[in-house]
Amino acid sequence: MIFSHLTRIVAFLAVLIGVGTVLMGVYIAMGYAGPPDLVLRRYTTMPTTGQVIDKGIYYALVGLALGTLAEIGLAVRKGSR
């Protein structure tokens, strides 16, 4: 049961990091932080803002999948009692 609770925490953090990464990518792409090339080199390891956004979406989707699995695990555990 501890693993289900830990998985929920990890899933929440993955979604939070994913959404933050997407927002950072959009913010950089809009040019609010300065020239995108310079900002990308300073704050990320990605060569383009599109790749930053893609990575953020990937993290968010993995977090959603983990969260779904954790909820299923907790529901099965409660149903078996």
Secondary structure as GFF3:
##gff-version 3
##sequence-region A 1 81
A	DSSP	alpha_helix	2	30	.	.	.	ID=ss1
A	DSSP	alpha_helix	36	43	.	.	.	ID=ss2
A	DSSP	alpha_helix	49	79	.	.	.	ID=ss3
###
